[in-house]
């Protein structure tokens, strides 16, 4: 079945989906906002460090015949963000806000479907917040509506995270994901209602859809792939040094940060904690005081992230609500065992106590117990790390792309 893929900004999973579809001759067209190809002017100037955001939008030359782009609003968003014109990118209301980028893109795709169907299009693949207009038009034309939900369902998020406002009020200011208007939330539900099939990347994301009140179509769980394993990690014996623990992600309570800091408390003489990520808000006293006690790095490039991972013993990702958690696969690919919760893709990727650890979300004691176990038997860092890297080698991104293509092929039975 020839499918049109719609994604305004493109990320690792959407790009590898396109790779899989192209390889299997299933891609009709890719619609995105900014698409830069070798030899183009934008590609040449994107080598300037100040324009690194553009280089991330560069695509393989083989994609060019299949790609259509319309970039005004996304260019505006990038420029306004770079110049700190915050009013222009204000959540939902700014002229160049990300919601506006998705809405304009969605309507552009919808207006292109009639012609595309005449040329052989059978289905559209669209992502959360950018699918409503596309799906409404697709239904009129008799096209299949294939939906990608990259993070858990919003009602489940509110139910699970509301507890954090009560349990940890001093961290509540970092929970910034509750600002969506009723209109935006209703749109998410409309998109789900129109979908003929829903793709998710983790069993946890599928579970969150149990809170959806409407009738759900088939839900397919296909986890993302691992980055390429390029080098083996050097494991330094835990002799006369501290256990090096790493967290990378947005600095908010949704990531379970308070529980990580609590788990380290009392073990500072044995554990060295490094935190990498931007603060969700600048004025959370609980977060700021916690960061003062440990090593904090606000930002790293992707290559620096992988290097930083290799320099640590264990990666901890105690997220309370996560559609997947790409940092999990990145750490495992670098030979670093991961401690994470059941509210991530961890259970789909990690064999507990074999190549990593799954702990209950919101439990600092459970995290601390793993730390103590490692300190008592430090050789498991290398044992589990090698096992994690072996797992990564069995599921590169190409496997994800191929599994998605095979799933699309089966949709002919609609």
GULO-386603 format. One record per residue (C-alpha): residue number from 0; residue in one letter; chain; x, y, z. Coordinates in pm, whole numbers, always signed. Layout:
> NUM:A:A:X:Y:Z
...
//
This chain:
> 0:X:A:+0:+0:+0
> 1:X:A:+149:+335:-107
> 2:X:A:+150:+570:+192
> 3:X:A:+201:+944:+233
> 4:X:A:+403:+1024:+546
> 5:X:A:+331:+1361:+708
> 6:X:A:+567:+1500:+971
> 7:X:A:+643:+1873:+1003
> 8:X:A:+979:+1852:+1177
> 9:X:A:+1111:+1495:+1127
> 10:X:A:+1295:+1304:+1398
> 11:X:A:+1491:+979:+1420
> 12:X:A:+1185:+753:+1423
> 13:X:A:+1005:+926:+1135
> 14:X:A:+1323:+930:+926
> 15:X:A:+1383:+561:+981
> 16:X:A:+1020:+490:+898
> 17:X:A:+1077:+663:+563
> 18:X:A:+1392:+456:+507
> 19:X:A:+1195:+135:+561
> 20:X:A:+912:+242:+333
> 21:X:A:+1148:+349:+57
> 22:X:A:+1337:+22:+76
> 23:X:A:+1010:-170:+39
> 24:X:A:+866:+57:-232
> 25:X:A:+578:+169:-8
> 26:X:A:+641:+544:+16
> 27:X:A:+415:+765:-194
> 28:X:A:+544:+1100:-70
> 29:X:A:+700:+1259:+238
> 30:X:A:+547:+1593:+339
> 31:X:A:+754:+1798:+583
> 32:X:A:+834:+2160:+659
> 33:X:A:+1207:+2202:+594
> 34:X:A:+1388:+1961:+364
> 35:X:A:+1748:+2035:+267
> 36:X:A:+1943:+1828:+16
> 37:X:A:+2313:+1819:-78
> 38:X:A:+2427:+2088:-324
> 39:X:A:+2141:+2318:-229
> 40:X:A:+2223:+2666:-99
> 41:X:A:+2073:+2598:+245
> 42:X:A:+2282:+2284:+276
> 43:X:A:+2601:+2479:+210
> 44:X:A:+2529:+2755:+460
> 45:X:A:+2408:+2507:+723
> 46:X:A:+2774:+2419:+789
> 47:X:A:+2788:+2743:+988
> 48:X:A:+2764:+2649:+1361
> 49:X:A:+2502:+2919:+1412
> 50:X:A:+2280:+2740:+1159
> 51:X:A:+2315:+2390:+1303
> 52:X:A:+1936:+2361:+1331
> 53:X:A:+1923:+2364:+951
> 54:X:A:+2181:+2088:+915
> 55:X:A:+1951:+1862:+1118
> 56:X:A:+1694:+1904:+839
> 57:X:A:+1927:+1770:+568
> 58:X:A:+1798:+1457:+398
> 59:X:A:+1946:+1191:+174
> 60:X:A:+1957:+1274:-195
> 61:X:A:+1756:+959:-275
> 62:X:A:+1460:+1109:-87
> 63:X:A:+1439:+1420:-304
> 64:X:A:+1195:+1286:-568
> 65:X:A:+957:+1180:-290
> 66:X:A:+977:+1492:-72
> 67:X:A:+758:+1797:-61
> 68:X:A:+822:+2082:+180
> 69:X:A:+657:+2405:+290
> 70:X:A:+873:+2586:+537
> 71:X:A:+746:+2937:+617
> 72:X:A:+603:+2872:+964
> 73:X:A:+880:+2636:+1073
> 74:X:A:+1148:+2879:+959
> 75:X:A:+963:+3148:+1151
> 76:X:A:+952:+2933:+1463
> 77:X:A:+1323:+2857:+1446
> 78:X:A:+1417:+3219:+1387
> 79:X:A:+1185:+3354:+1658
> 80:X:A:+1321:+3099:+1906
> 81:X:A:+1680:+3183:+1814
> 82:X:A:+1615:+3557:+1863
> 83:X:A:+1418:+3495:+2185
> 84:X:A:+1101:+3655:+2048
> 85:X:A:+904:+3455:+2303
> 86:X:A:+566:+3609:+2225
> 87:X:A:+586:+3477:+1870
> 88:X:A:+637:+3118:+1988
> 89:X:A:+412:+3130:+2295
> 90:X:A:+226:+2804:+2355
> 91:X:A:-79:+2776:+2126
> 92:X:A:-116:+3154:+2074
> 93:X:A:+212:+3270:+1919
> 94:X:A:+212:+3338:+1544
> 95:X:A:+501:+3093:+1503
> 96:X:A:+420:+2855:+1791
> 97:X:A:+477:+2485:+1732
> 98:X:A:+100:+2427:+1736
> 99:X:A:+62:+2672:+1446
> 100:X:A:+342:+2492:+1258
> 101:X:A:+157:+2161:+1295
> 102:X:A:-184:+2307:+1207
> 103:X:A:-62:+2480:+890
> 104:X:A:+125:+2167:+784
> 105:X:A:-179:+1949:+852
> 106:X:A:-406:+2168:+637
> 107:X:A:-149:+2179:+355
> 108:X:A:-132:+1799:+349
> 109:X:A:-512:+1773:+359
> 110:X:A:-542:+2004:+58
> 111:X:A:-298:+1783:-135
> 112:X:A:-477:+1451:-84
> 113:X:A:-732:+1462:-366
> 114:X:A:-462:+1498:-631
> 115:X:A:-247:+1239:-453
> 116:X:A:-529:+986:-456
> 117:X:A:-571:+1030:-831
> 118:X:A:-202:+941:-860
> 119:X:A:-233:+619:-661
> 120:X:A:-225:+715:-293
> 121:X:A:-400:+466:-63
> 122:X:A:-318:+581:+291
> 123:X:A:-179:+864:+505
> 124:X:A:+49:+831:+806
> 125:X:A:+30:+1128:+1041
> 126:X:A:+144:+1211:+1391
> 127:X:A:-34:+1336:+1701
> 128:X:A:-134:+1706:+1685
> 129:X:A:-82:+1716:+1310
> 130:X:A:-340:+1472:+1177
> 131:X:A:-692:+1611:+1218
> 132:X:A:-740:+1798:+890
> 133:X:A:-551:+1527:+703
> 134:X:A:-767:+1249:+845
> 135:X:A:-1093:+1436:+790
> 136:X:A:-1008:+1481:+423
> 137:X:A:-873:+1126:+394
> 138:X:A:-1202:+987:+521
> 139:X:A:-1392:+1183:+255
> 140:X:A:-1163:+1036:-11
> 141:X:A:-1171:+679:+118
> 142:X:A:-802:+675:+219
> 143:X:A:-667:+476:+513
> 144:X:A:-581:+684:+823
> 145:X:A:-271:+559:+1004
> 146:X:A:-190:+737:+1331
> 147:X:A:+132:+763:+1527
> 148:X:A:+105:+834:+1901
> 149:X:A:+463:+906:+2012
> 150:X:A:+387:+967:+2379
> 151:X:A:+124:+832:+2614
> 152:X:A:-241:+936:+2596
> 153:X:A:-307:+1275:+2756
> 154:X:A:-580:+1162:+2999
> 155:X:A:-349:+897:+3144
> 156:X:A:-75:+1156:+3178
> 157:X:A:-303:+1380:+3381
> 158:X:A:-421:+1098:+3604
> 159:X:A:-70:+972:+3676
> 160:X:A:+101:+1308:+3708
> 161:X:A:-169:+1470:+3920
> 162:X:A:-39:+1261:+4207
> 163:X:A:+294:+1442:+4181
> 164:X:A:+130:+1776:+4254
> 165:X:A:+11:+1626:+4582
> 166:X:A:+316:+1415:+4673
> 167:X:A:+587:+1660:+4565
> 168:X:A:+434:+2010:+4554
> 169:X:A:+781:+2167:+4572
> 170:X:A:+851:+2018:+4227
> 171:X:A:+512:+2104:+4075
> 172:X:A:+636:+2412:+3890
> 173:X:A:+847:+2186:+3667
> 174:X:A:+538:+1998:+3547
> 175:X:A:+477:+2225:+3250
> 176:X:A:+294:+1975:+3032
> 177:X:A:-52:+2063:+3160
> 178:X:A:-96:+2385:+2967
> 179:X:A:-284:+2243:+2667
> 180:X:A:-622:+2406:+2607
> 181:X:A:-942:+2204:+2599
> 182:X:A:-954:+2268:+2225
> 183:X:A:-613:+2107:+2173
> 184:X:A:-704:+1809:+2391
> 185:X:A:-1031:+1761:+2203
> 186:X:A:-836:+1763:+1879
> 187:X:A:-618:+1478:+2007
> 188:X:A:-931:+1275:+2075
> 189:X:A:-1073:+1356:+1732
> 190:X:A:-755:+1233:+1568
> 191:X:A:-780:+903:+1755
> 192:X:A:-1145:+866:+1661
> 193:X:A:-1061:+897:+1290
> 194:X:A:-766:+656:+1294
> 195:X:A:-797:+314:+1127
> 196:X:A:-487:+186:+1310
> 197:X:A:-260:+335:+1576
> 198:X:A:+114:+279:+1597
> 199:X:A:+296:+320:+1928
> 200:X:A:+657:+253:+2024
> 201:X:A:+607:+96:+2367
> 202:X:A:+371:-128:+2559
> 203:X:A:+332:+150:+2814
> 204:X:A:+199:+391:+2552
> 205:X:A:-52:+127:+2445
> 206:X:A:-161:+82:+2807
> 207:X:A:-225:+455:+2849
> 208:X:A:-489:+436:+2576
> 209:X:A:-707:+236:+2813
> 210:X:A:-822:+576:+2942
> 211:X:A:-959:+672:+2600
> 212:X:A:-1340:+674:+2620
> 213:X:A:-1409:+606:+2254
> 214:X:A:-1373:+296:+2039
> 215:X:A:-1011:+228:+1956
> 216:X:A:-886:+65:+1636
> 217:X:A:-607:-191:+1632
> 218:X:A:-297:-73:+1821
> 219:X:A:+39:-194:+1692
> 220:X:A:+344:-181:+1921
> 221:X:A:+672:-153:+1731
> 222:X:A:+965:-24:+1942
> 223:X:A:+1216:+213:+1789
> 224:X:A:+1563:+96:+1693
> 225:X:A:+1899:+139:+1863
> 226:X:A:+2175:+367:+1736
> 227:X:A:+2458:+194:+1554
> 228:X:A:+2709:+29:+1788
> 229:X:A:+3039:+178:+1676
> 230:X:A:+3275:+102:+1961
> 231:X:A:+3309:-105:+2272
> 232:X:A:+3304:+64:+2608
> 233:X:A:+3611:+54:+2831
> 234:X:A:+3502:-61:+3175
> 235:X:A:+3711:+85:+3456
> 236:X:A:+3714:-128:+3773
> 237:X:A:+3533:+29:+4067
> 238:X:A:+3846:+51:+4281
> 239:X:A:+3927:+364:+4483
> 240:X:A:+3667:+565:+4296
> 241:X:A:+3297:+645:+4305
> 242:X:A:+3026:+477:+4097
> 243:X:A:+2951:+720:+3812
> 244:X:A:+2576:+764:+3759
> 245:X:A:+2429:+964:+3469
> 246:X:A:+2090:+1115:+3388
> 247:X:A:+2013:+1292:+3059
> 248:X:A:+1680:+1452:+2980
> 249:X:A:+1457:+1749:+3046
> 250:X:A:+1485:+1861:+3407
> 251:X:A:+1128:+1820:+3524
> 252:X:A:+943:+1601:+3768
> 253:X:A:+787:+1411:+3477
> 254:X:A:+1129:+1252:+3443
> 255:X:A:+1116:+1140:+3808
> 256:X:A:+1408:+1361:+3908
> 257:X:A:+1318:+1402:+4275
> 258:X:A:+1326:+1024:+4317
> 259:X:A:+1672:+1005:+4164
> 260:X:A:+1806:+1272:+4398
> 261:X:A:+1646:+1094:+4695
> 262:X:A:+1804:+763:+4587
> 263:X:A:+2150:+918:+4580
> 264:X:A:+2105:+1087:+4919
> 265:X:A:+2321:+916:+5180
> 266:X:A:+2541:+751:+4918
> 267:X:A:+2736:+1061:+4813
> 268:X:A:+3060:+911:+4944
> 269:X:A:+3016:+619:+4702
> 270:X:A:+2826:+768:+4409
> 271:X:A:+2899:+1055:+4171
> 272:X:A:+2588:+1184:+3993
> 273:X:A:+2593:+1385:+3668
> 274:X:A:+2279:+1553:+3535
> 275:X:A:+2258:+1669:+3173
> 276:X:A:+1964:+1872:+3049
> 277:X:A:+1780:+2203:+3034
> 278:X:A:+1569:+2317:+3327
> 279:X:A:+1195:+2306:+3259
> 280:X:A:+1168:+2626:+3464
> 281:X:A:+1434:+2852:+3609
> 282:X:A:+1284:+2918:+3952
> 283:X:A:+1218:+2577:+4109
> 284:X:A:+1403:+2592:+4442
> 285:X:A:+1392:+2215:+4495
> 286:X:A:+1555:+2152:+4156
> 287:X:A:+1812:+2428:+4192
> 288:X:A:+1921:+2313:+4538
> 289:X:A:+1950:+1952:+4421
> 290:X:A:+2162:+2049:+4121
> 291:X:A:+2405:+2238:+4345
> 292:X:A:+2498:+1909:+4512
> 293:X:A:+2589:+1732:+4189
> 294:X:A:+2749:+1792:+3847
> 295:X:A:+2507:+1968:+3613
> 296:X:A:+2567:+2017:+3241
> 297:X:A:+2287:+2221:+3074
> 298:X:A:+2349:+2103:+2718
> 299:X:A:+2558:+1868:+2504
> 300:X:A:+2563:+1789:+2133
> 301:X:A:+2449:+1441:+2031
> 302:X:A:+2806:+1318:+1984
> 303:X:A:+2897:+1461:+2324
> 304:X:A:+2597:+1285:+2478
> 305:X:A:+2719:+946:+2353
> 306:X:A:+3072:+1020:+2474
> 307:X:A:+2938:+1126:+2814
> 308:X:A:+2741:+802:+2837
> 309:X:A:+3053:+594:+2771
> 310:X:A:+3233:+779:+3052
> 311:X:A:+2975:+666:+3309
> 312:X:A:+2898:+333:+3471
> 313:X:A:+2518:+338:+3488
> 314:X:A:+2244:+542:+3322
> 315:X:A:+1932:+621:+3525
> 316:X:A:+1607:+727:+3360
> 317:X:A:+1336:+724:+3629
> 318:X:A:+1063:+876:+3413
> 319:X:A:+706:+883:+3541
> 320:X:A:+548:+913:+3195
> 321:X:A:+735:+846:+2871
> 322:X:A:+623:+729:+2529
> 323:X:A:+959:+567:+2469
> 324:X:A:+1280:+728:+2595
> 325:X:A:+1544:+733:+2321
> 326:X:A:+1816:+794:+2580
> 327:X:A:+1757:+436:+2696
> 328:X:A:+1854:+292:+2358
> 329:X:A:+2141:+539:+2326
> 330:X:A:+2291:+438:+2660
> 331:X:A:+2252:+66:+2591
> 332:X:A:+2419:+109:+2251
> 333:X:A:+2718:+258:+2432
> 334:X:A:+2749:-42:+2663
> 335:X:A:+2596:+133:+2963
> 336:X:A:+2332:-59:+3163
> 337:X:A:+2013:+134:+3234
> 338:X:A:+1789:+169:+3538
> 339:X:A:+1443:+283:+3426
> 340:X:A:+1076:+246:+3513
> 341:X:A:+782:+50:+3377
> 342:X:A:+641:+376:+3239
> 343:X:A:+895:+391:+2956
> 344:X:A:+996:+156:+2675
> 345:X:A:+1223:-16:+2928
> 346:X:A:+1009:-332:+2962
> 347:X:A:+1014:-373:+2582
> 348:X:A:+1393:-349:+2565
> 349:X:A:+1544:-455:+2896
> 350:X:A:+1555:-795:+3063
> 351:X:A:+1540:-705:+3430
> 352:X:A:+1855:-795:+3622
> 353:X:A:+2022:-926:+3306
> 354:X:A:+2103:-626:+3087
> 355:X:A:+1953:-351:+3303
> 356:X:A:+1689:-291:+3566
> 357:X:A:+1318:-202:+3568
> 358:X:A:+1202:-31:+3888
> 359:X:A:+858:+95:+3993
> 360:X:A:+793:+455:+3889
> 361:X:A:+805:+698:+4180
> 362:X:A:+1019:+479:+4407
> 363:X:A:+1349:+623:+4526
> 364:X:A:+1398:+314:+4744
> 365:X:A:+1385:+85:+4443
> 366:X:A:+1651:+293:+4264
> 367:X:A:+1868:+299:+4576
> 368:X:A:+1841:-79:+4610
> 369:X:A:+1989:-118:+4261
> 370:X:A:+2269:+125:+4347
> 371:X:A:+2352:-78:+4659
> 372:X:A:+2345:-402:+4461
> 373:X:A:+2593:-259:+4211
> 374:X:A:+2819:-125:+4486
> 375:X:A:+2821:-469:+4649
> 376:X:A:+2890:-647:+4318
> 377:X:A:+3050:-390:+4084
> 378:X:A:+3147:-647:+3822
> 379:X:A:+2784:-652:+3704
> 380:X:A:+2836:-309:+3549
> 381:X:A:+3049:-467:+3276
> 382:X:A:+2841:-785:+3262
> 383:X:A:+2512:-600:+3217
> 384:X:A:+2668:-330:+3000
> 385:X:A:+2796:-584:+2748
> 386:X:A:+2457:-756:+2750
> 387:X:A:+2288:-418:+2687
> 388:X:A:+2517:-350:+2392
> 389:X:A:+2449:-698:+2253
> 390:X:A:+2078:-621:+2271
> 391:X:A:+2139:-297:+2082
> 392:X:A:+2316:-486:+1804
> 393:X:A:+2011:-711:+1753
> 394:X:A:+1776:-418:+1688
> 395:X:A:+1933:-139:+1481
> 396:X:A:+1710:+130:+1332
> 397:X:A:+1690:-72:+1010
> 398:X:A:+1493:-340:+1196
> 399:X:A:+1239:-80:+1307
> 400:X:A:+1203:+49:+950
> 401:X:A:+1157:-301:+813
> 402:X:A:+900:-399:+1078
> 403:X:A:+703:-82:+1006
> 404:X:A:+711:-155:+633
> 405:X:A:+589:-510:+693
> 406:X:A:+309:-378:+915
> 407:X:A:+207:-135:+641
> 408:X:A:+200:-416:+387
> 409:X:A:-44:-605:+607
> 410:X:A:-278:-305:+607
> 411:X:A:-388:-400:+256
> 412:X:A:-639:-616:+439
> 413:X:A:-840:-311:+553
//
